[in-house]
Amino acid sequence: MSSLFTTNGARRAWLLAGALAGSLMGAAQILHDLRMPVRLLDGVAARVNGREIDSSSIARTVAGSDAALRATGAAAGNRVLARMIDEELLLQQALDSGAAQTDPEVRAALVRAAINRVNAETAALPMTRRDIEAYFAAHRAAYASPTRYAVTPLYFEAAQFPDLRTAVQRAEAAREGLRAGRPVEPLARAADTLPFVPPGALATAGTLVNYFGSTVVNSIEGVRIGESTPLINFGRGVLVIHVGRRIDGEIPALDRIERLVEADLLREQQETALARLLDSLHKAAHIDVAPAYRVASAH
């Protein structure tokens, strides 16, 4: 008889436990459906599927928005947070859908974000005056002002182009006069007029290239002061360039260009940091490359 009571008591206990578990599950589902608020840590404005949105990012966004939004007071933060929640949901949906692997625009944006992160972290590192001085000492030549030339072009146009014989004869006569010490000005007045106005008193190599082309400038760089270039076919005739003066480039003092040097040093540091990151990622990754591409992809 007692065993029967014991069996019945155990059965009732299991029934009660099952009912209690069902009630708890039902209550949990109700609470989930009601989306009861969860206590968040200080500084966290919201959590979206486990991803937190911090209050500071909302404050920065509000501070950088237009005056009309800022004038709404606390509502501004609510509007910004609502937008950030939407963005987070869309981002998570894009990642879940595989867009990061298949969409070129998404992939490009993620790559830019990764590079920007490396650049920002590098820019946050301290940079001392000694660092700038060392970089300037190693790259002094890059900051030199360009060499400038005072040149006089003597152009002799062919009477019956493409026959250049008469033009060559006149050009050779002008060169003989220069070698004999005759002033360049009267010789230039006796020459023909160029189809454009030549550069002014002093011109850099880059400017001369724009006017005469790289072949002429290469000839100028090989000429000593007071002498002229060999004859150069130019336009519808022959050209001779007299080099009257050359002012070599000067390297400015660091104090004059310190901000520029600092920017160049930072750019080099960022490029180095990115290269190191990629090198470490390559070493940690397992990458399989088809035979036809192995040479091009080798590091």
Sine and cosine of phi, psi and omega as CSV:
sin_phi,cos_phi,sin_psi,cos_psi,sin_omega,cos_omega
0.00,0.00,-0.72,0.69,0.01,-1.00
-0.89,0.46,-0.57,0.82,0.01,-1.00
-0.91,0.41,-0.55,0.84,0.03,-1.00
-0.91,0.41,-0.70,0.72,0.04,-1.00
-0.87,0.49,-0.63,0.77,-0.02,-1.00
-0.90,0.44,-0.67,0.74,0.00,-1.00
-0.91,0.42,-0.70,0.72,0.01,-1.00
-0.90,0.45,-0.64,0.77,0.01,-1.00
-0.90,0.44,-0.65,0.76,0.02,-1.00
-0.91,0.41,-0.62,0.78,-0.01,-1.00
-0.90,0.43,-0.69,0.73,0.01,-1.00
-0.89,0.45,-0.62,0.78,0.01,-1.00
-0.88,0.47,-0.68,0.73,0.02,-1.00
-0.91,0.42,-0.62,0.78,0.02,-1.00
-0.90,0.43,-0.68,0.73,0.02,-1.00
-0.91,0.43,-0.65,0.76,0.01,-1.00
-0.90,0.44,-0.66,0.75,0.01,-1.00
-0.91,0.42,-0.67,0.75,0.01,-1.00
-0.90,0.44,-0.65,0.76,0.01,-1.00
-0.90,0.43,-0.67,0.74,0.01,-1.00
-0.89,0.45,-0.67,0.75,0.02,-1.00
-0.89,0.45,-0.63,0.78,0.02,-1.00
-0.90,0.43,-0.66,0.75,0.01,-1.00
-0.89,0.45,-0.68,0.73,0.02,-1.00
-0.90,0.43,-0.64,0.77,0.04,-1.00
-0.90,0.43,-0.66,0.75,0.02,-1.00
-0.91,0.42,-0.65,0.76,0.02,-1.00
-0.89,0.45,-0.64,0.77,0.01,-1.00
-0.91,0.41,-0.64,0.77,0.03,-1.00
-0.89,0.45,-0.70,0.71,0.02,-1.00
-0.89,0.46,-0.64,0.77,0.03,-1.00
-0.90,0.44,-0.69,0.72,-0.01,-1.00
-0.91,0.42,-0.55,0.83,0.03,-1.00
-0.97,0.23,-0.21,0.98,-0.01,-1.00
0.80,0.60,0.85,0.52,0.03,-1.00
-0.85,0.52,0.69,-0.73,-0.03,-1.00
-0.90,0.44,0.61,-0.79,0.02,-1.00
-0.96,-0.29,0.66,-0.75,0.01,-1.00
-0.93,0.36,0.81,-0.59,0.00,-1.00
-0.97,-0.25,0.42,-0.91,0.04,-1.00
-0.92,0.40,0.41,-0.91,0.05,-1.00
-0.86,0.50,0.67,-0.74,0.00,-1.00
1.00,0.00,-0.10,0.99,0.04,-1.00
-0.96,-0.27,0.85,-0.53,-0.04,-1.00
-1.00,0.05,-0.53,0.85,-0.02,-1.00
-0.30,-0.95,0.31,-0.95,0.10,-1.00
-0.75,-0.67,0.82,-0.57,-0.05,-1.00
-0.89,-0.46,0.96,-0.29,-0.04,-1.00
0.78,0.63,0.67,0.74,0.04,-1.00
1.00,0.02,-0.18,0.98,0.01,-1.00
-1.00,-0.09,0.81,-0.59,-0.08,-1.00
-1.00,-0.03,0.58,-0.82,0.12,-0.99
-0.91,-0.40,0.90,-0.44,-0.10,-0.99
-0.99,0.11,0.48,-0.88,-0.04,-1.00
-0.92,0.40,-0.53,0.85,-0.04,-1.00
-0.90,0.43,-0.59,0.81,0.01,-1.00
-0.93,0.38,-0.55,0.83,0.07,-1.00
-0.92,0.39,-0.69,0.72,0.00,-1.00
-0.88,0.47,-0.66,0.75,0.02,-1.00
-0.90,0.43,-0.65,0.76,-0.01,-1.00
-0.91,0.41,-0.68,0.74,0.03,-1.00
-0.89,0.45,-0.68,0.73,-0.02,-1.00
-0.89,0.45,-0.52,0.86,-0.02,-1.00
-1.00,-0.03,0.04,1.00,-0.03,-1.00
-1.00,0.06,0.04,-1.00,-0.04,-1.00
-0.96,0.28,0.26,-0.97,-0.09,-1.00
-0.89,0.45,-0.56,0.83,-0.03,-1.00
-0.88,0.47,-0.66,0.75,0.03,-1.00
-0.94,0.34,-0.68,0.73,-0.01,-1.00
-0.88,0.47,-0.52,0.86,-0.05,-1.00
-0.93,0.36,-0.25,0.97,-0.01,-1.00
-0.99,0.17,-0.01,1.00,0.08,-1.00
0.93,0.38,-0.77,-0.64,-0.06,-1.00
-0.89,0.45,-0.47,0.88,0.00,-1.00
-0.89,0.46,-0.46,0.89,0.01,-1.00
-0.88,0.48,-0.71,0.71,0.02,-1.00
-0.89,0.45,-0.61,0.79,0.02,-1.00
-0.91,0.42,-0.66,0.75,0.00,-1.00
-0.92,0.40,-0.67,0.75,0.02,-1.00
-0.90,0.43,-0.67,0.74,0.00,-1.00
-0.89,0.45,-0.67,0.74,0.02,-1.00
-0.86,0.51,-0.65,0.76,0.02,-1.00
-0.92,0.38,-0.65,0.76,0.00,-1.00
-0.91,0.41,-0.59,0.81,0.05,-1.00
-0.90,0.43,-0.69,0.72,0.05,-1.00
-0.86,0.51,-0.70,0.71,-0.01,-1.00
-0.89,0.46,-0.66,0.75,-0.01,-1.00
-0.91,0.41,-0.65,0.76,0.03,-1.00
-0.90,0.44,-0.68,0.73,0.02,-1.00
-0.91,0.41,-0.63,0.77,0.02,-1.00
-0.89,0.45,-0.72,0.69,0.01,-1.00
-0.89,0.46,-0.63,0.78,0.02,-1.00
-0.91,0.42,-0.64,0.77,0.02,-1.00
-0.91,0.43,-0.66,0.75,0.02,-1.00
-0.92,0.39,-0.66,0.75,0.01,-1.00
-0.91,0.42,-0.53,0.85,-0.04,-1.00
-0.99,0.16,-0.11,0.99,0.01,-1.00
1.00,0.07,0.24,0.97,-0.03,-1.00
-0.89,0.45,-0.51,0.86,0.00,-1.00
-0.90,0.43,-0.41,0.91,0.01,-1.00
-1.00,-0.06,-0.41,0.91,-0.16,-0.99
-0.91,-0.42,-0.45,0.89,-0.07,-1.00
-1.00,0.01,0.88,-0.48,-0.04,-1.00
-0.87,0.49,-0.62,0.79,-0.02,-1.00
-0.93,0.37,-0.65,0.76,0.03,-1.00
-0.91,0.42,-0.70,0.71,0.02,-1.00
-0.87,0.49,-0.71,0.71,0.00,-1.00
-0.89,0.46,-0.65,0.76,0.01,-1.00
-0.91,0.42,-0.64,0.77,0.01,-1.00
-0.92,0.39,-0.63,0.77,0.04,-1.00
-0.89,0.45,-0.70,0.71,0.03,-1.00
-0.88,0.48,-0.65,0.76,0.01,-1.00
-0.89,0.45,-0.65,0.76,0.02,-1.00
-0.90,0.43,-0.68,0.73,0.02,-1.00
-0.92,0.40,-0.67,0.74,0.02,-1.00
-0.88,0.47,-0.59,0.81,0.02,-1.00
-0.91,0.42,-0.71,0.70,0.04,-1.00
-0.88,0.48,-0.69,0.73,-0.01,-1.00
-0.90,0.44,-0.66,0.75,-0.01,-1.00
-0.92,0.40,-0.66,0.75,0.02,-1.00
-0.91,0.42,-0.63,0.78,0.03,-1.00
-0.92,0.38,-0.66,0.75,0.00,-1.00
-0.90,0.43,-0.42,0.91,-0.01,-1.00
-0.98,0.21,-0.24,0.97,0.01,-1.00
-0.96,0.29,0.55,-0.84,-0.01,-1.00
-0.92,0.39,0.59,-0.81,0.06,-1.00
-0.79,-0.61,0.87,-0.50,-0.07,-1.00
-1.00,-0.07,0.26,-0.96,0.08,-1.00
-0.88,0.48,-0.57,0.82,0.02,-1.00
-0.90,0.43,-0.61,0.79,0.06,-1.00
-0.88,0.48,-0.70,0.72,-0.02,-1.00
-0.91,0.41,-0.68,0.74,0.01,-1.00
-0.89,0.46,-0.67,0.74,-0.01,-1.00
-0.91,0.42,-0.65,0.76,0.02,-1.00
-0.91,0.41,-0.66,0.75,-0.01,-1.00
-0.90,0.45,-0.66,0.76,0.00,-1.00
-0.90,0.44,-0.54,0.84,-0.02,-1.00
-0.99,0.14,-0.26,0.96,-0.08,-1.00
-0.76,-0.65,0.50,0.87,-0.08,-1.00
-0.83,0.56,-0.69,0.73,-0.08,-1.00
-0.88,0.48,-0.48,0.88,-0.03,-1.00
-0.93,0.36,-0.33,0.94,-0.05,-1.00
-0.98,-0.20,0.08,1.00,0.01,-1.00
-0.94,0.35,0.62,-0.78,0.10,-0.99
-0.93,0.37,0.49,-0.87,-0.07,-1.00
-0.93,0.36,0.53,-0.85,0.10,-1.00
-0.90,0.44,0.64,-0.76,0.01,-1.00
-0.88,-0.48,0.52,-0.86,-0.06,-1.00
-0.81,-0.58,0.61,-0.79,0.22,-0.97
-0.97,-0.25,0.94,-0.34,-0.10,-1.00
-0.82,-0.57,0.43,-0.90,0.09,-1.00
-0.81,-0.58,0.92,-0.39,0.02,-1.00
-0.99,0.13,0.70,-0.71,0.09,-1.00
-0.89,-0.45,0.93,-0.38,-0.11,-0.99
-0.93,-0.37,0.74,-0.68,-0.02,-1.00
-0.81,-0.59,0.93,-0.38,-0.09,-1.00
-1.00,0.03,0.60,-0.80,-0.01,-1.00
-0.94,0.33,0.68,-0.74,0.02,-1.00
-0.94,0.35,-0.60,0.80,0.01,-1.00
-0.71,-0.70,0.97,0.26,0.00,-1.00
-0.86,0.51,0.69,-0.72,0.24,0.97
-1.00,-0.04,0.23,0.97,0.06,-1.00
-0.96,0.27,0.92,-0.38,-0.08,-1.00
-0.98,-0.20,0.16,0.99,-0.13,-0.99
-0.88,0.48,-0.74,0.68,-0.01,-1.00
-0.92,0.40,-0.61,0.79,0.03,-1.00
-0.90,0.44,-0.65,0.76,0.01,-1.00
-0.91,0.42,-0.66,0.75,0.01,-1.00
-0.88,0.47,-0.69,0.72,0.01,-1.00
-0.91,0.40,-0.64,0.77,0.01,-1.00
-0.91,0.41,-0.67,0.75,0.03,-1.00
-0.90,0.44,-0.62,0.79,0.04,-1.00
-0.89,0.45,-0.64,0.77,0.03,-1.00
-0.91,0.42,-0.66,0.76,0.03,-1.00
-0.90,0.43,-0.62,0.78,0.06,-1.00
-0.89,0.46,-0.65,0.76,0.04,-1.00
-0.89,0.46,-0.66,0.75,0.04,-1.00
-0.90,0.43,-0.65,0.76,0.03,-1.00
-0.92,0.40,-0.47,0.88,0.02,-1.00
-0.99,0.14,-0.05,1.00,0.06,-1.00
1.00,-0.09,0.19,0.98,0.03,-1.00
-0.95,0.32,0.57,-0.82,0.04,-1.00
-0.88,0.47,0.54,-0.84,-0.07,-1.00
-0.97,0.25,-0.45,0.89,-0.10,-0.99
-0.88,0.48,-0.78,0.62,0.01,-1.00
-0.91,0.42,-0.54,0.84,0.05,-1.00
-0.91,0.41,-0.61,0.79,0.03,-1.00
-0.93,0.37,-0.60,0.80,0.02,-1.00
-0.92,0.39,-0.49,0.87,0.01,-1.00
-0.98,0.18,-0.23,0.97,0.02,-1.00
-0.98,0.18,0.09,-1.00,0.01,-1.00
-1.00,0.10,0.31,-0.95,-0.03,-1.00
-0.99,0.12,0.74,-0.67,0.06,-1.00
-0.92,0.40,0.43,-0.90,0.04,-1.00
-0.96,0.28,0.10,0.99,0.04,-1.00
-0.50,-0.87,0.28,-0.96,0.04,-1.00
-0.99,0.16,0.85,-0.53,-0.04,-1.00
-0.94,0.35,0.26,-0.97,-0.01,-1.00
-0.90,0.43,0.21,-0.98,-0.08,-1.00
-0.97,0.24,-0.44,-0.90,-0.17,-0.98
-0.87,0.50,-0.75,0.66,-0.03,-1.00
-0.82,-0.57,0.76,-0.65,-0.03,-1.00
-0.69,-0.73,0.60,-0.80,0.06,-1.00
-0.98,0.21,0.20,-0.98,0.04,-1.00
-0.88,0.48,-0.61,0.80,0.02,-1.00
-0.89,0.46,-0.65,0.76,0.03,-1.00
-0.91,0.41,-0.68,0.73,0.00,-1.00
-0.90,0.43,-0.57,0.82,0.06,-1.00
-0.88,0.47,-0.66,0.75,0.00,-1.00
-0.89,0.46,-0.54,0.84,-0.03,-1.00
-1.00,0.08,-0.71,0.70,-0.19,-0.98
-0.90,-0.43,-0.25,0.97,-0.03,-1.00
0.99,-0.10,0.30,-0.95,-0.10,-1.00
-0.93,0.36,-0.52,0.85,-0.01,-1.00
-0.88,0.48,-0.69,0.72,0.01,-1.00
-0.91,0.42,-0.70,0.72,-0.04,-1.00
-0.91,0.42,-0.63,0.78,0.05,-1.00
-0.87,0.49,-0.59,0.81,0.05,-1.00
-0.93,0.36,-0.62,0.78,0.00,-1.00
-0.89,0.46,-0.67,0.74,-0.06,-1.00
-0.91,0.42,-0.35,0.94,0.02,-1.00
-1.00,-0.09,0.15,0.99,-0.07,-1.00
-0.96,-0.27,0.66,-0.75,0.06,-1.00
-0.98,0.18,0.35,-0.94,-0.02,-1.00
-0.87,0.49,0.70,-0.71,0.01,-1.00
1.00,0.02,-0.07,1.00,0.00,-1.00
-0.93,-0.38,0.01,-1.00,-0.07,-1.00
-0.78,-0.62,0.30,-0.95,0.01,-1.00
-0.97,0.25,0.32,-0.95,0.19,-0.98
-0.90,0.44,0.15,-0.99,0.03,-1.00
-0.92,0.39,0.70,-0.72,-0.03,-1.00
-0.79,-0.62,0.81,-0.59,0.10,-1.00
-0.90,0.44,0.80,-0.60,-0.09,-1.00
-0.52,-0.86,0.81,-0.59,0.02,-1.00
0.87,0.49,-0.83,-0.55,0.01,-1.00
-0.96,-0.29,0.50,0.86,-0.02,-1.00
-0.25,-0.97,-0.60,-0.80,-0.07,-1.00
-0.77,-0.64,0.59,-0.81,-0.05,-1.00
-0.83,-0.56,0.64,-0.76,0.13,-0.99
-0.79,-0.61,0.75,-0.66,-0.01,-1.00
-0.93,-0.38,0.85,-0.53,0.08,-1.00
-1.00,-0.07,0.79,-0.62,-0.01,-1.00
-0.99,-0.16,0.96,-0.29,-0.04,-1.00
-1.00,-0.02,-0.39,0.92,-0.09,-1.00
-0.32,-0.95,0.54,-0.84,0.08,-1.00
-0.67,-0.74,0.81,-0.59,0.05,-1.00
-0.92,-0.40,0.94,-0.34,-0.02,-1.00
-0.92,0.38,0.46,-0.89,0.01,-1.00
-0.91,0.41,0.54,-0.84,0.00,-1.00
-0.92,-0.39,0.57,-0.82,0.03,-1.00
-1.00,-0.08,0.88,-0.47,-0.03,-1.00
-0.95,0.33,0.32,-0.95,0.08,-1.00
-0.93,0.38,0.50,-0.86,-0.04,-1.00
-0.85,0.52,-0.62,0.79,-0.04,-1.00
-0.86,0.52,-0.48,0.88,-0.02,-1.00
-0.97,0.25,-0.46,0.89,-0.10,-0.99
-0.78,-0.62,0.44,0.90,-0.10,-1.00
-0.86,0.50,-0.66,0.75,-0.02,-1.00
-0.89,0.45,-0.62,0.79,0.03,-1.00
-0.91,0.40,-0.70,0.71,0.00,-1.00
-0.90,0.43,-0.65,0.76,0.02,-1.00
-0.88,0.48,-0.66,0.75,0.03,-1.00
-0.91,0.42,-0.65,0.76,0.02,-1.00
-0.91,0.41,-0.65,0.76,0.03,-1.00
-0.90,0.44,-0.69,0.73,0.02,-1.00
-0.88,0.48,-0.68,0.73,0.02,-1.00
-0.88,0.47,-0.66,0.76,0.03,-1.00
-0.91,0.42,-0.66,0.75,0.02,-1.00
-0.89,0.46,-0.63,0.78,0.02,-1.00
-0.92,0.39,-0.66,0.75,0.03,-1.00
-0.90,0.43,-0.63,0.78,0.03,-1.00
-0.91,0.40,-0.67,0.74,0.00,-1.00
-0.89,0.45,-0.66,0.75,0.02,-1.00
-0.92,0.40,-0.66,0.75,0.02,-1.00
-0.89,0.46,-0.65,0.76,0.02,-1.00
-0.91,0.41,-0.66,0.75,0.02,-1.00
-0.88,0.47,-0.73,0.68,0.00,-1.00
-0.89,0.46,-0.61,0.79,0.02,-1.00
-0.89,0.45,-0.68,0.73,0.01,-1.00
-0.93,0.38,-0.60,0.80,0.03,-1.00
-0.92,0.40,-0.64,0.77,0.04,-1.00
-0.89,0.46,-0.67,0.74,-0.04,-1.00
-0.93,0.37,-0.56,0.83,-0.04,-1.00
-0.99,0.12,-0.33,0.94,-0.08,-1.00
-1.00,0.01,0.41,-0.91,0.14,-0.99
-0.97,-0.23,0.95,-0.32,-0.10,-0.99
-0.88,-0.47,0.83,-0.56,0.08,-1.00
-0.96,-0.29,0.79,-0.61,-0.04,-1.00
-0.84,-0.55,0.69,-0.73,0.03,-1.00
-0.89,0.46,0.53,-0.85,-0.07,-1.00
-0.80,0.60,-0.60,0.80,-0.06,-1.00
-0.92,0.39,-0.31,0.95,-0.08,-1.00
-0.92,-0.40,0.06,1.00,-0.12,-0.99
-0.93,0.37,-0.59,0.80,-0.02,-1.00
-0.92,0.39,-0.70,0.71,-0.05,-1.00
-0.93,0.38,-0.52,0.86,-0.08,-1.00
-1.00,-0.04,-0.07,1.00,-0.04,-1.00
-0.93,0.37,0.59,-0.81,0.02,-1.00
-0.92,-0.38,0.00,0.00,0.00,0.00
